[in-house]
Amino acid sequence: MTNPRFDQVQGEPYGACRDCDGVFSTKEEAHQHMSQTHELARQAGGNAGHSVSIRNPERPERIRRGIGSIVSDVMNDFCNQVDDLINDGHVTEEEATEAMRFYPDFQEAWENWLAESRS
């Protein structure tokens, strides 16, 4: 059994169109609107339909966002700790980067960290 932390707010719409007055009760309704307006735009020689602002995500979307936030926090903590090892003179950046090949799930986060710190 789960608690309602990630449940949709009852009685609130899923989302609203950013380009018209459309309000959608479900994800499916929102996708249908975007598909229809994209097709109309395409027929008129354009390529962009309407976009939807999600205001009340469904449970799986809320869970994915919650887990994503935890993963992001873990990756940031990891990179901060490795950066501390480097800044404290325990390892070089090259040594830390070489060691990352044994941890491919963290390697990309580390490479992104390095790229951002150099920009």
N, C-alpha and C positions, 0 to 999 in steps of 0.2 A: 504494500500500500504506500502511496506517496502523499505528500502534503501539496497544497495548491500553489506553492511558490512559483512554478513555471506555467501555471494554467492561464489561459486567456481570461481577460476581464469580461464577465458575462454582460451581455447587453450592449457592448461597445463594438463598433464596426472594426473589421480587419484593417481597412485602409481607405484612403481617399485619393482621388486623382489630383495630380498637381496641375493639370492643364484644363480641367473642366470641373463641374460640380459633382462628379461621380463619387459615390460612397459605396463601399463594398463590404458585405458581411463576411465573405470568405476569401481565402487565397485564390480559389478557383475563379470566382467572379472577377477578382482583380486581374488575373492572368488573361481571362477572356476579353476584358476591356482593352488591355494592352495589345493583345493579338489583333482584335478588330480594328483598333485605331491605327496600328502599324500597317495593316493591309489597306486601309483607306488612304493612308499617307503614301504608301507605295503606288497605289493606283493613280494618285494625283501627281506622281513624279518625285515624291519625297522619300525619305527612308526612316523617319522617326515618328513613332506613335506616341501616345500619352504615357506618362510615367506615374507610378503610384507610390505614395508615401505610406509605409506600413506603420500603423499606429498601435495595433493590438496583435502582435505576432501569435501564431499558433504555438502550442506546447513544444513540438519538435524544434521549431526555430528558436524559441526561448532557451531550451536546453542547450542547443548548439552554441548559442551566444555565451551562455554561462560557462560551458566547458571551454570554449575558445578563450574566454577571459582568464580562466585558470591556467591554461596552457601558455598564454602570453606572459602571465606573471612568472611562471616557472622558467620560461626561456630568458626573460629579463634578469631574474635572480641568478640564473646560471651564468649568463654573460657578464654580469657585474662581478661575480666571484672569480671568474677566469681573468677578467680585467684587473682585479685586485692582485691576483698572483703575479701578473706582469708588472703592474705598477710598483709592487713591493719588491721586485727584483728576484723573485723565486724562479721564474721561467721567462723565456723570451717569447715574443709574439709568434715567432716561427715555430718554436717548440710546442706552444699551445695549439697552434693551427695544425701542425703535424699530428698531434694526439687526437684531434677531432675526427680523423678518418676512422677511428675505432667506434665513434658515436655518431653515425650518419643522421640520426634524428635531431641532433643538436648542431651538426656541422653547418647547415644552412643558416640557422639562427646566428651562429658565431660569425659567419661570413657577412651576413647582413649587418651585424653589429659593427664589424670592422669597417665596412663601406660607409656606414652612417657616421662613424667617429672620425673618418678622414675627410668627410665633406663639409 
